[in-house]
Amino acid sequence: MSKTIQIVIVEDDKDLNSGLCKALKSEGRNIVSCDSIKAASEQIFLSTPSLVLLDINLPDGSGLDLLKKIKEEGLKVPVIMLSANDTDADVVTGLDLGADDYVTKPFSLSVLRARVNAQLRKIEETASNGDVIAFDKFSFDFDKMIFTVGGSEVSLSKTEQRLLKMLVLNKGITLSRDDLIDRLWTDGAEFVDENALSVAIKRLRDKLDAKDYIKTIYGLGYQWVKSDE
């Protein structure tokens, strides 16, 4: 059963906050905007989000103090720090307190989106490690990289495995083409031919005999449809 991804953005610059919300919003994601430590604390400790984007310089204190509290409370939430402070001391302090990544301003929204997707991908991998996902005629063991359809093993490329994992772990949720491309090809390439995704989808459908499961949502993206499990 897929879980809606909740991202909390803690940034007091209204224009930047709005831009981050738009850049990270996609199907299956709930974006929560906060502009202070007080508002963010209420949201984070009540609902335990999937990821936090946290500015350091906030109107009611330092984001580093909130980061410290998150880690002291034992919340297993990835935190990416945002700051105009790019000195080694600031970076080291943030990482020593438990930040999972650190981005200095100004930054490219596409680069930040790739950083966010990398953290979310780690969550997905952790959630599926050691588990065999089995339903209908399929059995997918992502840890051992064994994939069977109707009892017969199927060979999948690394890209096809990542694509399958994203689709299966988000059953019933439409994943946009842009989001899939961002999360599949994160090797720093500036340009990825959109046709590459279409080809990967077609190969996955053919190999798994999954044309009734992997649906094209025209104008939006792709979805692994829910079945009566």
C-alpha positions, 0 to 999 in steps of 0.5 A: 500500500503506497503512502502519500509523500509529505514534504515540509518546506520551511522558508520565510522568503515568500517568493522562494517558498512559492517557487519550491512548492511549485517545483516539488509538487506532483501527484502523490505528494503533499507539500506543506509550506511554513515560514517559521520554526513555530509553524514548522515544529507544529507540523513536523512533530504532529505528522512526521513528514517524509522530508523537510527542507529547512532554511537556517535563518528564520524570523523566530530563530535558527533552523539549526536548533530545529534540526537538533530537536528533530534528531534528538526526538529520534524522528527518522526524517531526512532534512535538507538544509537551505542557507545563504551561509556557505562557509565551511563552518556552517556546512560542518555544523549542519551535517554534524547535527544530522542534516542529510544534505546541504544546499546553499543559495542561490541554487537551481530548482532542478538541482534541488529537485534532484537532491530531494528525489535522491533522498526520497529514493533512499526512503523507497529503497529502505522500505522495500529492502528485504521484502518480496512484493507479491500480488496477482501473477507477480513477485518482485524481490528488489533486494535480490533482484529476482523478478518473476511473472507467473513463476517465470523469472524475468531479467530487468535492467537497472533502469527498468528495476528502478522504474518498476520500484517507483511504479509498484511502491506508488500503486494507484498514483499517477507519476508525472513524466518529469518526476520519473525522468528526474528520479530515474536519470540522476547522473547529472546529465543536463539533457535526457531524451524524453523518448528514453522514458517511453522506451523504458515503459514499453520494455517493462510492459513487454517483459512483465506482460503488464499492459493491463497494469502499467497505464499511460495517463495521457497528458500526465504520466504513468501509473501502476493501477491498483488491483483487487488484492 
